[in-house]
Amino acid sequence: MAACSTGGTGSRDEGAARVDETAAAAPSPSSPAAPSGPQSAERVDPIALLKADPKIGERLKDDLKPCVADAYPVDASYGNLTGSAAPDVVVNVMTCGDAVGIGTYVYRKQSDRYENVFMAEDAAVYATIDRGDLVVTKQVYAKGDPVAYPSGEDVITYRWSGNRFTQHDWVHNDYSRAVGDGEAAVEPAPSDPSPS
């Protein structure tokens, strides 16, 4: 579908599609299909998942503290990664001060409990769910890079295969050194003074 608008969001300008009796009367497929539209996810306590996880080291568990009041530096995402009946949970743990990822974990519901099926405990790591794939981004730092300005990033895409994640794709991006606070930018050489 294409849109001709030059100053908006294209086809999204028109709002949600209209649901009417014709759409409601459409025949349903005879074979089960993947669910479409928004799905509800049972919310879990990501802090409890992390603290009860035997695969996570005691050091990370000890360092897992609220930044303020009861707000932990933890993000949780829900989606279908492993094909299980319940949504999978991706948990990202970050530092309080600069929100740099220090660990990412994927939990899959097995019977009545969640099992850790993926983990990456690296500096500057963060995972997301993208159309059924697990996408892990790792910042790459050269010697002397400030935390806010890494030299690049690795973006690794994983897919569920059998009973584990396997790497499907890898992309490396080098960042420009001419952005940021300007300290890493190359200064132009001074020009020779013109004769008078």
N, C-alpha and C positions, 0 to 999 in steps of 0.2 A: 504494500500500500504506500503511495507517495502523497506528499502534501505540497501545496504550492505556496504556502505562507512563507514570507521572508523574515518575519520578525517574531516568531513564536516557537512553539515546540512541535510544529508540524501537525500530525494527525491527532495529537493529544489535546489540541485546542478545543475540540468538540465535546470533550467529557466522556463519560462512561457510555458504553453501548446500551441501547434500549432493550429491555426484556419485555416481550409481549407474548400473546397466546400462541403465535406461530412458532416461536422458539421453544416454548414450553411443550408444544405438541410434537416436536421433532422426535423421531424414534431413537431409542437408546441403543448403543452398540451391543451386539450379542456376546462379544467376548470382553472380559474385564480389561479396562484400560488404565493407564496411569492417571491418578487424580489430577484434575485441572482446577485452576482457580486457587484462591487462598486456602490454606490448610491450617487447622489449629494445632498447636504443639503444646504438649504437657510441659509446663515450665518446671525446671529443676533448679536446685540451689547449687550453682557452680562451685561455690566455696566448699560445700559439703562433699561434692564429687572429688575435688582435688585433695582434700584432707583425708578422705577414706581410700584414696587410690594407692595401692601398694607399689605401683611402678614409679611413683614420684618420690624423689629423694627427700630426706628429712630437712635438708638445708632450705629447699624451696618452700616446704610447708612451714618452717619456722619463720621465714622471711615474709610469708603471706599475711600481711596485716593491713587494716584499713588505712586509707590515706587521711580521711577526716571522718569523724563520727563512726558510722558503720558502712562507709562507702569504700569497697575494695577496688583495686585497679584491675578489674576483670571484666571482659566482654564475653557474652554468650550468644551464639547463633544457632538456629534450629533449621534443619532441612534434611532432604533425602540424599544421603551419600552412599549408604551401604545396602539399600534395598530392603531394610527391615520394616516391619509394620509400623513402628513408632519412629518419629523424626530423630535423627542423630543430633548430637550436641557438639558444637565446636566451642572450646573455651580458650581464650587468649588471656595470658597474664602479662601485665605491664608494670613498669616502675611508676611510682607516684609522681616524682618530680617532672620527668620529661616524657612520660607515656611511651617509653621504648619497650617493645615486646621482649619478654625473657623466656616465654614458653607458650607453646600451643598444643592443645590436646583434643582428640576426637573421642567421644563416647557413644557407644552403640548399645541400645537397650536389648538385653538378653533376659528373657522371662520377666522377672520383677526387679531387675537391677541393671545398672549401666556398667559396661566394661570398656576400659581404655583400649582402643584399637589403633591409635596413632599418637605419637608425641614427638615434638622437636623442642629441645631446650637449648636454644642458642641466643646469643645477643641479637637484638633487633630482628625478631621473627614475628610474623603475624599471619594467620590463616583466615580464609573466607570460603564460603560455599558459592560456586558459580555453576549453575545449570547441572547439578549433580556431581560436579567435580570438586575436589579439595584443592584450593590454590594457596600455596604457601609462599610468602614473600620474605626474603632475607636481605636486609641491608648489608652492603659490602663496604668495609672501611679500609682505606689505605693508612699507612703510618702517618699520624698527625692529623687525621680527619677529625673535626669536632663532631659530637654526637648529632647535632642538627644538620650536618652536611656530609652524608656518606658519599663515597666515590661512585657507587652504583648499587644495583640490586639484582638478585637472582629471583626469578619467579618460576616456581616449580608446580606443575599440575599433576595431581595424583588421581587415579581412579580405583574404585573398589574392584578387586578381581578375586573371586573365590571367597577367601576369608581374610584378606589383607589388602592394603593399599599398595599399588605399584605406580612407579613414575611413568607418566604419559608424555609429558612435555617439559621443556626447560627453556627459559629465555633469560639472557643477561642484558641488562641495560647499564651503560656508562652514563653518568650524569655530567652535565656541563660544569666546568670549573669557573665559569664566568658569572654564576648566579650566587645569591646568598648575600653574605656581608661584604663580599668583594675582596676579602683577604687572599683568597686563592686565585684571584684573577691575575693574569699576566699583565704587568705594567708595560706600556709602550716605551721603547728606548728613547732617550732624550735626543733631540735633533741637534745637529751642529749649528752653532751661531753663524748667522750670515755675516759676510765681511761688510764693514762700513765704508 
